[in-house]
Amino acid sequence: NLSRLEVLNGEKSELVNKVVLSESELLKCSDGVQSRINEKDIVKSELEKEELNLSHLTKASDSIRSAVSIIASELPKNQGDCPVCGEHHGYDELYRRIGIELKKIDPTITIVTENILNLRTALELKERLVIEAKDEQTKLVSIDVKLKGMVFNVEFKIHEIIDNLMLPERFSNSLMKIKSCVLVNDVRS
């Protein structure tokens, strides 16, 4: 029985060390999950800002186009003076300038739209990384629970051996010391 007790104490010690390592890995993994979530949230926030920016740009562009179209439709064919600055450009030149100004709005919208597409792609990647990190965390939690269950089982076997240990009366003090030592070790782990 005593040799079995030594073996079980050795197993318990190894398992407790594994639990400590497991909990350390679990803590690192939890930090990694939180870091991934924070990164995802930053990209999501940037995406929302850019989508709002695009909405404002599109509304402004639509308003400008509408105003220019109204002004252009109201201009008589023989008027070459700019209704804004009053300068004489001639009818064809005035319409050419109006077209140029309208085209200046589109590149900004295009750039913001491309940025939104890139941010959406980045967000999808960040979301996948969060899922992968959480899956890893779940695996580590499972391993940690199994290790703690193994420690419990070994402790149970140790207690069984000690509870069933029979020594002559003259060793009763020694037996009490052994039992108290086991109880102290259980409390520590």
C-alpha positions as CSV (number, residue, x, y, z in Angstrom):
1,N,0.0,0.0,0.0
2,L,2.8,2.5,0.8
3,S,4.5,1.9,-2.5
4,R,1.2,2.4,-4.3
5,L,0.8,5.6,-2.2
6,E,4.2,6.8,-3.4
7,V,3.3,6.2,-7.0
8,L,-0.1,8.0,-6.6
9,N,1.6,11.0,-5.0
10,G,4.1,11.1,-7.9
11,E,1.2,11.0,-10.4
12,K,-0.6,13.7,-8.5
13,S,2.5,15.9,-8.4
14,E,2.9,15.5,-12.2
15,L,-0.8,16.2,-12.8
16,V,-0.7,19.3,-10.6
17,N,2.3,20.6,-12.6
18,K,0.3,19.9,-15.8
19,V,-2.7,21.8,-14.4
20,V,-0.5,24.7,-13.6
21,L,0.9,24.7,-17.2
22,S,-2.6,24.2,-18.6
23,E,-3.9,27.2,-16.7
24,S,-1.0,29.3,-17.8
25,E,-1.7,28.4,-21.4
26,L,-5.4,29.1,-20.9
27,L,-4.6,32.5,-19.5
28,K,-2.4,33.3,-22.5
29,C,-5.1,32.0,-24.8
30,S,-7.7,34.2,-23.1
31,D,-5.5,37.2,-23.5
32,G,-5.1,36.3,-27.2
33,V,-8.9,36.0,-27.6
34,Q,-9.4,39.4,-26.0
35,S,-6.7,40.9,-28.3
36,R,-8.4,39.4,-31.4
37,I,-11.7,40.8,-30.3
38,N,-10.2,44.2,-29.7
39,E,-8.6,44.1,-33.2
40,K,-11.9,43.1,-34.7
41,D,-13.7,45.9,-32.9
42,I,-11.2,48.5,-34.2
43,V,-11.7,47.4,-37.8
44,K,-15.5,47.3,-37.3
45,S,-15.4,50.8,-35.9
46,E,-13.3,52.0,-38.9
47,L,-15.7,50.4,-41.3
48,E,-18.7,52.0,-39.7
49,K,-17.0,55.4,-39.9
50,E,-16.1,54.9,-43.6
51,E,-19.7,53.7,-44.4
52,L,-21.0,56.9,-42.7
53,N,-18.5,59.0,-44.6
54,L,-19.6,57.3,-47.9
55,S,-23.2,58.0,-47.1
56,H,-22.5,61.7,-46.5
57,L,-20.3,61.9,-49.7
58,T,-23.0,60.2,-51.8
59,K,-25.7,62.5,-50.5
60,A,-23.5,65.6,-51.1
61,S,-22.6,64.3,-54.5
62,D,-26.3,63.7,-55.4
63,S,-27.2,67.2,-54.1
64,I,-24.4,68.8,-56.2
65,R,-25.3,66.8,-59.3
66,S,-29.0,67.8,-58.8
67,A,-28.1,71.5,-58.4
68,V,-25.8,71.5,-61.4
69,S,-28.4,69.7,-63.5
70,I,-31.0,72.2,-62.5
71,I,-28.7,75.1,-63.2
72,A,-27.6,73.6,-66.5
73,S,-31.2,72.9,-67.6
74,E,-32.1,76.5,-66.8
75,L,-29.3,78.0,-68.8
76,P,-30.3,79.2,-72.2
77,K,-28.4,77.8,-75.1
78,N,-27.0,81.2,-75.9
79,Q,-25.7,82.0,-72.4
80,G,-22.0,81.5,-71.9
81,D,-21.7,83.3,-68.6
82,C,-21.1,81.2,-65.4
83,P,-24.1,81.7,-63.1
84,V,-21.8,81.3,-60.1
85,C,-18.8,83.6,-60.9
86,G,-20.3,85.6,-63.7
87,E,-17.3,85.0,-66.0
88,H,-17.9,84.5,-69.7
89,H,-16.8,81.1,-70.9
90,G,-19.0,80.4,-73.7
91,Y,-21.8,77.8,-73.7
92,D,-19.6,74.8,-74.6
93,E,-16.8,75.7,-72.2
94,L,-19.3,76.3,-69.4
95,Y,-20.8,72.8,-69.9
96,R,-17.3,71.3,-70.2
97,R,-16.3,72.9,-66.8
98,I,-19.5,71.7,-65.2
99,G,-18.7,68.1,-66.3
100,I,-15.1,68.4,-64.9
101,E,-16.4,69.6,-61.5
102,L,-18.9,66.7,-61.4
103,K,-16.1,64.2,-62.2
104,K,-14.0,65.5,-59.3
105,I,-16.6,64.2,-56.8
106,D,-16.5,60.6,-58.1
107,P,-12.8,59.8,-57.3
108,T,-13.3,60.5,-53.6
109,I,-16.4,58.3,-53.5
110,T,-14.4,55.6,-55.4
111,I,-11.5,55.8,-52.9
112,V,-13.9,55.6,-49.9
113,T,-15.8,52.7,-51.5
114,E,-12.5,50.8,-52.1
115,N,-11.5,51.4,-48.5
116,I,-14.9,50.1,-47.3
117,L,-14.3,46.9,-49.4
118,N,-10.8,46.5,-47.9
119,L,-12.2,47.0,-44.4
120,R,-15.0,44.5,-44.9
121,T,-12.4,41.9,-46.0
122,A,-10.2,42.8,-43.0
123,L,-13.3,42.5,-40.7
124,E,-14.1,39.0,-42.1
125,L,-10.5,37.9,-41.4
126,K,-10.6,39.3,-37.9
127,E,-13.9,37.6,-37.2
128,R,-12.4,34.3,-38.4
129,L,-9.4,34.8,-36.2
130,V,-11.7,35.5,-33.2
131,I,-13.6,32.2,-33.9
132,E,-10.3,30.3,-34.2
133,A,-9.0,31.8,-31.0
134,K,-12.2,30.9,-29.1
135,D,-12.1,27.4,-30.5
136,E,-8.5,27.0,-29.2
137,Q,-9.6,28.4,-25.8
138,T,-12.5,25.9,-25.7
139,K,-10.0,23.0,-26.4
140,L,-7.7,24.3,-23.6
141,V,-10.6,24.6,-21.1
142,S,-11.5,21.0,-22.0
143,I,-7.9,19.8,-21.4
144,D,-7.8,21.8,-18.1
145,V,-11.0,20.2,-16.9
146,K,-9.8,16.7,-17.8
147,L,-6.5,17.3,-15.9
148,K,-8.3,18.6,-12.8
149,G,-10.6,15.5,-13.0
150,M,-7.5,13.3,-13.1
151,V,-6.0,15.0,-10.1
152,F,-9.3,14.5,-8.2
153,N,-9.3,10.8,-9.1
154,V,-5.7,10.4,-7.9
155,E,-6.5,12.2,-4.7
156,F,-9.6,10.0,-4.2
157,K,-7.4,6.9,-4.6
158,I,-4.8,8.3,-2.1
159,H,-7.6,9.0,0.4
160,E,-8.9,5.4,-0.1
161,I,-5.5,4.0,0.6
162,I,-4.9,6.2,3.7
163,D,-8.4,5.6,5.1
164,N,-7.9,1.8,4.7
165,L,-4.4,1.9,6.1
166,M,-4.1,-0.3,9.1
167,L,-1.1,0.0,11.4
168,P,-0.5,-1.4,14.9
169,E,-1.6,0.8,17.7
170,R,1.9,1.9,18.5
171,F,2.0,3.7,15.0
172,S,-1.2,5.5,15.4
173,N,0.6,8.9,15.9
174,S,2.5,8.2,12.7
175,L,-0.7,7.3,10.9
176,M,-2.3,10.6,12.0
177,K,0.8,12.5,10.8
178,I,0.5,10.8,7.4
179,K,-3.2,11.6,7.1
180,S,-2.7,15.2,8.1
181,C,0.1,15.5,5.6
182,V,-2.1,14.2,2.9
183,L,-4.9,16.6,3.9
184,V,-2.5,19.6,3.9
185,N,-1.2,18.6,0.4
186,D,-4.9,18.4,-0.8
187,V,-5.6,21.9,0.5
188,R,-2.5,23.2,-1.3
189,S,-3.4,21.8,-4.6
